[in-house]
Amino acid sequence: MQKIKSLMARQGLKSPQENMADLSPVENLRIPSKEELRELREQPIDPQAEQEIIDSIEEVYFSNDSFDMVQHELEKLPPELNLQELEEYRDKLKRQQAAVSKKVADLILEKQPAYVKELERVTALQANLKLAAVICTNARRQLSVSKEGFTEASLGLLANQKRRQLLTGLLKSLRTIKTLQRTDVRLSEMLEEEDYPGAIQLCLECQKAASTFKHYSCISELNSKLQDTLEQIEEQLDVALSKTCKHFDVSHYTKVQLAYTLLGKTQTAMDQLHMHFTQAIHNTVFQVVLGYVELCAGNADTKFQKMQYKDLCTHITLDSYIPCLTDLCKALWEVMLSYYRTMQWHEEHDKQENTPAPDDAAAESDELVDRSYVKKKLEHGLTRIWQDVQLKVKAYILGTDMSNFQYDDFIVVLDVISRLMQVGEEFCGSKSEVLQESIKRQSINYFKNYHRARLEELRMFLENETWELCPVKSNFNISQLHYESDELEKSVYQDYDSDSDVPEELKQDYVDEQTGDAPLKSVSRETIRSKKKSDYNLNKSNAPILTNTTLNVIRLVGKYMQMMNILKPIAFDVIHCVSQLFDYYLYAVYTFFGRNDMPVPSPSLPTHGGREAGAARVVGPACLYESSGLGLISSRLRTTLNRIQESLIDMEAAGENAGVHIPAEDRKEKVPSPHLSQMVVLTNSGTLYGLAQRVVATESLVFLAEQFESLQSHLDTMMPAAKKPFLQQFYSQTVSTASELRKPIYWIVAAKAIDYEQMLAMMAGVKWDIREIMSQHNVYVDVLLKEFEQFNKRLGDVSRHVRIPLPVSNVLWEHCIRLANRTLVEGYANVKKCSNEGRALMQLDFQQFLMKLEKLTDLRPIPDKEFVETYIKAYYLTENDMEQFIKNHREYSMKQLANLVNVCLGSHINKKARQKLLAAIDDIDRPKR
């Protein structure tokens, strides 16, 4: 700093303090001479070189102003001085000094205009200060003059004026106090008019005014009165708030909310509102249930009003249960609707007041806090309100045992609760777990009883079913049944209740089928009506085959599905019961028509000489099938029937399981096995052993299975994911086996329709060890063909009453032909002696049989044709070929194979070889035993 000052002194410059002594900055400002400026410009102008010189200066030179540079340089001198070094060092210092001086000069030149301008401002300020001093002096002088001219009269006038103003203010205050004393009357009027915002506004203004005049003694009492009035207003306001819980009114609620806003209690109002909603729910349900209980109780002295709501629900009668439930849900719906409209009001109100005044930040912040609190409180209240509703309805649902309700009544209950749960889902997105659990408990209890009764009802239907054809539309299916009303179900039959489509000749009283003439004596109208229905149904060749019991099962399935749709939590239980309906129907059809309980004449087979082909066995048609290894009942069907019998059939009730004790609880879930009606006769050969009834029963089961197949996709959507394997197994193991019952049921007819025993006896009388080639077949072939012709005729007779579908016809013909062919093989196996010519006769007989048979049936290929042909050709085999034949053809019985060995090869092989072949046959039969 000292160096800068010395440099300024060299250049003739002064400091600002020194220049302040002179008012003329131009006269005292010394500008460097041209020689000095030129001298500075002649010095190195390279900025980088100049900066390097300045940077080479020691830091100590910039430390402080008290630094003594001379002393510093002298101390640095070495003990022995060198002139040349000193001159060089001196030149270095001069260069540093010159660089610093030039830098300072540049800075001074750079700042000089600003310096001059600031100096001019200081000069102007000095002149203004002098002028201000003159003005102040003049003002003081004028003030002294005014003071001397002021008199006592003027002061008195001012004092009187002040007193007047005080009295005027006092009068105004007294009038205000008088008005305050009279406000209670106006407040009462406003409260009666339900003008709560106006009353609160007036009361608050009065309180504010009273606080202004609190120095008056009369005001203290008024303040206390106003505070009591304000509390009274808040009480009435709370009552008004509670009214919105049952019947929401926009204008009323707007007044109430504005009033609470004026009080600054918006959050308190919201807390109170939720308390009122909770209380409203309780009071509503209690009053509804109490009204019905007292109405049904009559003049009973029971004090129902003092009961708890849960206990009160147990006194609801069955007759009043549904009306009370409906009114209960309606009342709760109104409460929920009021809450929903309350939320809507706040949402719209927030949108309208979304732009507060920008100049009141504190009020804006408070208002935002209130809105946020109200919004969260209302959103949280949705779940809370719905939870209270669920608990009240749950107590009502569980308060009554609904297991004895009528089906339609229970469906109404489910429908009401289902709708209420839909309301709950729209109200707050809840899945209504509380309601679902309570209704699930009641539904399971009800459904078990209902299903048990329906199974008993189904057993009664089956035991009284005569298996007559029930006429329906040709395109009838399960989707055409209306489950809501039994009356609408009559639409299934409406085509048959009208004469519009009945031919004219059938509209006569009665037409003789032989002559076409009407009898002289008319029959009853009911007979005519039944005749028209029957004949008309015969024209419907593609109409479904079903019975009244089938329709009853389909109707039950529809009802079950209706319950399943309404009550999804017990969907699996319902579907399981639906499967039991089908199981029981299938089991009944099998036990009625699939068991061959009637004895079939079956003579014993004679033994063969030397070695028995096996123990003496029965040769009836049943034996033919069993011995051939062709089971009538598949393993899947057998498993299904066993499962049904074990899980659903009460064997103790039928006395079939006397030695096994089943717990009572397990027996409740089972049904006794049904018994075939005595009106159904299955032993008459003229009706092909009840073929018409068998067709109706079996094909109605197949039709029912088809309807179940059409429901699979819908049932799959209703089934819980964890239970879907049950549904898949039900369809794959049970429903799909319905058509498999055709084999055992129609086999019984086939086994009795043809006299196979007569054919065996006739074949036994044929001489097969002939020596000539015969051109004429044996008589037994004609007899057998005659039997088939008679069977075909009787089949046609049955078809005039009941349509026989092609699959049924094919199964019947297949059974009869298969039994006939196996009887042929059995007859050939009974031959004791046979020549080559006899074998040719066997072939002739069989070819004659086939040729005539093909004219009777369209079934192709002929069943078991190869079975007979292969056996006949086996008579020509050698010893080695016979051994291989025995191993490859296990479809033949031991006796049939042994006959080939004994009769065909007996005279051509030795005893050892024959024993070897018989041992091979025995090895084949051993695993079967």
C-alpha positions, 0 to 999 in steps of 0.5 A, a space after each residue: 500500500 505504501 508503494 502505491 502511495 509513493 507511486 501516486 506521489 511521484 505522479 502527482 495524484 492525491 487520495 480522495 480524502 485529500 481531494 475533498 478539501 477542494 470543491 473543484 475536482 478538475 483543478 486538483 486532478 493531475 493527469 500524467 504528463 505525455 512524457 510519463 505516459 510515453 515512458 510507461 508505454 515504452 516499457 515491455 508491453 508483452 502481458 505474459 512477460 510483464 506478468 512473469 516479472 510481477 510473479 517473480 516478486 517475493 511474497 513478502 513484498 505484498 505482506 503489509 504496509 509496515 514492511 521495510 523493503 530496504 532493511 529486507 534487501 540489506 539483510 539479504 546481501 551476502 558478506 562479500 559483495 560482488 559489484 556485477 551481481 549487485 548491478 544485475 540484482 539492482 536491474 532485476 529490482 528495477 524491472 520489477 518496480 517498472 512492471 508494478 508501476 506500469 500495472 498501477 498506472 494502467 489500473 489508475 487510468 482504467 478507474 479514472 473516469 469512475 473516480 472523476 464521476 464519483 467526485 462530481 457526485 460528492 460535490 453535488 451532495 455538498 451543495 444540496 446539504 448547504 441548501 437544506 441547512 438554509 431551508 431548516 433555518 427558515 422553517 425554524 424562524 417561521 415556527 417561532 412566529 406561529 408559536 407567538 401568534 397562537 392564543 388560548 381561545 383556539 385551544 378551548 375550541 379544540 377541546 370542545 370539539 374533542 369532547 363532542 367527538 367522544 360523546 358521539 362515539 359513546 352514543 354509537 357504542 350504546 346503540 350497538 350494545 342495545 342491538 346486541 342485547 336484542 340479537 337472541 331473538 333473531 338467533 332463535 328465528 334463524 335456528 327455526 329457519 335452519 339458517 345455521 350459517 346465518 345464525 353462526 355468522 351473526 353470533 360470531 359478529 356479536 361476539 366480536 362486537 362485544 369484545 370491543 365493548 368489554 370495558 363496559 360492565 353490562 357486556 360481561 353478561 352478554 358475552 356469557 349469553 352469546 357463548 351459550 347461544 353458540 353452543 346451542 347452535 352447535 348442538 342443533 347443528 350436530 342434530 342437523 348433520 345426523 339427519 343427512 345420514 338417512 336422507 341426503 339433501 344437497 341444500 341442507 348439507 350445504 348449509 350444515 357444512 358452511 356453518 361448520 366452516 364458519 366455526 372452523 370445525 370442518 374436521 370435527 364435523 367429519 368425525 361427527 358425521 362418521 359417528 352418526 353414520 355408524 349410529 344410523 346403521 345400528 338404529 336402522 337395522 334395529 328398528 326394521 327387525 324390531 318392527 317385524 318381530 313385534 308384528 309377528 309376536 302380536 300381544 306377547 309381553 316379551 320386551 324386545 326393545 331391550 334385546 340386543 340386535 343379534 338376539 332380536 334376529 333370532 325371533 324373526 319368523 320364516 314367513 317374515 324372513 324375506 320381507 324383513 331382509 328386503 326392507 333391511 337391505 333397502 334401509 341400509 342401501 339408503 344409508 350407503 346412498 347418503 354416504 355416497 352422495 356426501 362424497 360426491 358433494 365434497 368432490 364437486 365442492 372441492 372443484 368449485 373452490 379450487 382457486 383460493 385468494 392468493 393474498 391469504 396464504 395462511 387461509 389457503 394452507 388451512 383450507 388445503 389441510 381441511 380438504 385433505 383430511 376430509 378426503 382421506 376420512 371419507 375414503 377410509 369411511 367407505 370400508 368402515 361403513 360397508 363393514 358395519 353393514 356386512 356385520 349387521 346383515 351377517 347377524 341377521 342371516 345367521 340368526 335363522 336356520 334356513 335349512 327348511 326354506 323352500 327352494 324358491 324362497 332360499 333363491 330369493 335370499 341368495 339373490 338379495 344378498 348377491 345384489 347387496 354384495 354387488 352394491 358393496 363392490 360398487 360402493 368401495 370395491 370390497 369382495 364382501 368376505 363377511 357376507 360371503 362367509 355367512 351366506 356360505 355357511 347357511 348355503 352349505 347347511 341348506 344345500 345339504 338338506 335340499 340335496 338330500 331331499 332331492 336325491 330321495 325325490 329322485 329315488 321316488 321318481 325312479 322307483 315309480 318310473 315306467 320308462 315310457 317315452 316323454 314327448 318333447 320338441 325335436 330340438 329340445 335341450 337343457 338350455 330351453 328349460 326356464 329355471 325361474 318358473 315351473 309354469 314356463 317349463 310347460 313350453 317344452 311340451 307346448 307343441 304337443 298340447 296344440 292340434 295345429 301340427 296334428 294330421 287331420 285323420 288323427 283329430 278324429 275321435 279314434 282311427 283303427 290302425 287296421 281299417 282306418 275307420 272310426 269306431 261307432 263308440 267314441 272314447 274319452 277325450 283324455 284317451 284321444 289326447 294321449 293318442 294324438 301325443 303318442 302318434 305325433 311323437 312317432 313322426 318326430 324321428 329325431 326327437 330326443 328319447 327321455 322320460 319324466 325322470 330325465 326332465 326332473 334331473 335336468 330341472 334339478 341341474 338347472 336349479 343347482 346351476 342357478 344357486 351356483 351362479 348366485 352363490 359362487 363360494 359353494 360352487 364346488 359343493 353344488 357341482 359335486 351334488 350335480 355330479 351325484 344326480 348323474 351318478 345316481 341316475 346312471 347307477 339306477 339305469 344299470 341296476 334296473 337293466 344292466 344286471 342279468 339277475 334272471 337265470 339263463 338255461 345253461 347245460 353242462 358241457 361233457 368232458 373229453 376222453 383221456 384228459 378233461 379240457 377243464 372243469 365242467 362249465 356252463 355254456 349259456 350266453 353269459 358263459 360264452 362272453 366270459 369264456 371268450 375274455 370279452 368283458 361287457 363292462 369296461 374297467 372304466 365303467 366298472 370302476 365308476 359303478 364301484 365308486 358310485 356304490 361306495 360313495 353314494 349308495 346306502 347298502 345297509 338300507 337294502 340289507 346288502 351290507 349287513 356285516 359292515 357297520 357304517 357311521 350314521 353321519 356317513 349314511 346321511 350322505 348316502 341314498 338307498 339303492 332304487 328298485 325297479 317298478 313292478 309295472 315294468 316287465 322285463 321277462 316277456 319275450 314278446 316285448 323282447 324282454 322290455 326292450 322299449 323300456 331298456 331303450 328309453 332308460 339307456 338312451 335317456 341316460 345318453 341324452 342326459 350325458 350329452 346335456 352334461 357335456 354341453 355344460 362342461 365349459 360353464 361348470 369349468 368357469 365356475 369351479 375353483 382352480 384347485 377343484 378343477 381336476 374333480 370336474 375333469 375326472 367326473 367327465 372323463 370317468 363318469 359322463 363319458 361312460 354313459 354310452 358304455 351301458 348300452 353293451 351290458 343292457 342290450 346284451 341281456 336282450 340279445 342273449 334271450 332273443 335268440 335260442 342259442 341252446 337249441 342251436 347247440 343241441 341241433 349242432 350236437 346231432 350233426 354227423 361231422 365225420 362224413 366222407 363226402 363233400 356236401 352241397 347242402 348246409 345243415 338244418 340248424 343254420 336255417 333254424 338260426 336264421 329263422 330266429 334272426 328273422 323273428 328277432 328282426 320282426 320283433 325289433 320292428 314292432 318295438 320301433 313302432 312304439 319307441 324310436 330305436 336309434 342306429 347305435 342301439 340297433 347296431 349294438 343289438 345286432 352286434 350282440 346277437 351276431 357275436 353270440 351266434 358266432 361264438 355259439 357256432 364255435 362252441 358247437 364246433 368245439 363239442 364235436 367228437 369226430 370230424 373229417 376233412 369233409 366235415 370241416 368243409 361242411 362247417 365252412 358251408 354252413 357258416 357261409 350260408 349263415 353269413 349270406 342270409 344274415 347280411 340281407 337282414 342287417 346293414 351292420 358291417 363288418 359282421 362281428 366275430 366273422 374271423 373268430 369262426 373262420 379262424 377256428 374252422 381253418 385251424 382243423 387243417 393245421 399241423 402239429 407245429 402250426 398248432 402249437 403256435 396257434 395256441 400261443 397266438 389265439 388266446 381268445 378261444 377257451 381251453 375247451 375249444 383249443 383242447 378240442 382242436 388238439 384232440 379231434 384234429 390232431 388226435 389220430 396224427 400225433 402220438 400221446 406225448 405230443 398231444 400231452 405237450 399241446 394240452 400242457 401249453 393250453 393249460 399254461 395259457 389258462 393258468 394266469 386266468 385262474 
